[in-house]
Amino acid sequence: MITTLFSVIICLAALLLILVVYIQNPKGGGLSSDFGSPTQLGGVKQTTEFIDKLTWGLATTIVVSAIIMSLQQPKPQTIKKTNPQSQQAPAKDAPNAPQGGR
């Protein structure tokens, strides 16, 4: 249930992040340049700041959701190692070793 929720959040944030990155233009154009001159209140500067904050927020959402989702995964079971000599049965046809090292 939690994994599904975080998977949906990651997918939605990734799609929105793609759209936000397409809106941005590294050379100063893009959607923010369509809102008028930089001297206007609520113009390009505030739009650029909003898009920048939205980009970082969506990226942070993806990273945090992925970390939380990975921490929610069940831990693998550990296998206890035992001494193989204590569990090994002697061979039926093997000759007995002499006592006292002779």
C-alpha positions in Angstrom: 0.0 0.0 0.0 2.7 2.5 1.0 4.9 1.4 -1.9 2.1 2.0 -4.3 1.4 5.4 -2.9 5.1 6.5 -3.1 5.3 5.0 -6.6 2.4 7.2 -7.7 3.9 10.3 -6.1 7.2 9.6 -7.8 5.6 9.2 -11.2 3.5 12.3 -10.9 6.4 14.4 -9.7 8.5 13.1 -12.6 5.9 14.0 -15.2 5.5 17.5 -13.7 9.3 17.9 -13.5 9.5 17.1 -17.2 6.9 19.7 -18.0 8.6 22.3 -15.8 11.9 21.7 -17.4 10.4 22.1 -20.9 8.9 25.4 -19.8 12.3 26.7 -18.8 14.7 28.0 -21.4 18.4 28.2 -20.5 18.9 31.3 -22.8 16.3 33.5 -21.0 13.4 32.8 -23.3 10.8 30.2 -22.6 7.4 30.7 -21.0 8.6 33.2 -18.4 9.6 35.7 -21.2 6.0 35.9 -22.4 4.8 37.6 -19.2 6.1 41.1 -20.0 9.0 43.3 -19.1 11.2 42.6 -16.0 10.1 45.8 -14.3 6.5 44.7 -13.9 5.4 43.5 -10.5 4.8 39.7 -10.8 6.6 39.6 -14.1 9.5 37.5 -15.3 11.6 37.6 -12.2 8.9 36.2 -10.0 7.8 33.6 -12.6 11.4 32.5 -13.0 11.8 32.2 -9.2 8.5 30.1 -9.0 9.6 27.8 -11.8 13.0 27.4 -10.2 11.5 26.6 -6.8 9.0 24.2 -8.4 11.9 22.4 -10.1 13.8 22.0 -6.9 10.7 21.0 -5.0 9.7 18.3 -7.5 13.3 16.9 -7.6 13.4 16.8 -3.8 10.0 15.1 -3.7 11.3 12.4 -6.0 14.5 11.8 -4.0 12.8 11.8 -0.6 10.0 9.5 -1.8 12.5 7.1 -3.2 14.5 7.0 0.0 11.4 6.4 2.1 10.2 3.7 -0.3 13.5 1.9 -0.1 13.5 2.1 3.7 10.1 0.5 3.7 11.3 -2.6 1.9 11.5 -5.8 4.0 14.9 -6.8 5.2 16.3 -10.0 3.7 16.4 -13.0 6.1 19.9 -13.9 7.3 21.1 -17.5 7.1 22.9 -18.7 10.2 26.2 -20.2 9.3 27.1 -23.3 11.2 30.3 -25.3 11.4 30.3 -27.7 8.5 32.5 -30.2 10.3 30.0 -30.7 13.1 27.1 -31.5 10.7 29.0 -33.7 8.3 28.4 -37.4 8.7 31.4 -39.7 8.2 31.6 -41.6 5.0 30.5 -45.2 5.2 33.3 -46.7 3.1 36.1 -44.5 4.3 38.8 -46.2 6.4 39.1 -45.1 10.0 42.1 -42.8 10.7 44.6 -44.3 13.1 44.5 -43.0 16.6 47.5 -41.0 17.9 48.6 -39.8 14.5 50.1 -43.1 13.3 
